[in-house]
Amino acid sequence: MAQVTLRINGYAYTIGCKDGEEKHLEAMGAEVGRRIDVVRASAGPSGESRMLVMAALLMADDIFELRNKLQAHEGGNGDVKADPRLVRKIEKIAKRAEEIADGLDEPGTPRAG
């Protein structure tokens, strides 16, 4: 199992991934960093957890819009079936994001960086 250290909003986060997925994880981390930059530019500096939540909401909005476009493309009948592998991967990412956020909110937890 590989590990990648991502720098997001000035903090280092070491994340485990399968061997060979390092570049993909780095690209995802870079996208989160870009989203946080957008949040910071529009709303100003804020707490780490809040900025991560705002970045996640921006990405969720993009996913929502893409899903709607896909459904419209497929006829709009809602019969679009999600790829089970993609669903599992998204669930794992969401769970890991929640674990990271929980760690940031726990008093006495050392901050990465």
Order of alpha helices (4+ residues) and beta strands (2+ residues): beta-beta-alpha-alpha-alpha
